[in-house]
């Protein structure tokens, strides 16, 4: 038997140069929302588990994902549709 595991993530990004106070406020509000039982329940119904975190943690995840997938994208010569 072959088991397949699917992993995906979603992040919210602000434009480069967004004031740090605004980023902190948005991050706090999002993390508060992700702790709400109603949102947790709604997300669970579609197979999602909210984690939340800091902007720094998201930045590290993006870097790690790029390092993991960039060699594969290059080797397969994949291009984004325009």
Secondary structure, DSSP 8 states (H G I E B T S, - for coil): ---------------TT--HHHHHHHHHHHHHHHT-HHHHHHHHHTT-------HHHHHHHHHHHHHHHHHHHHHTT-----
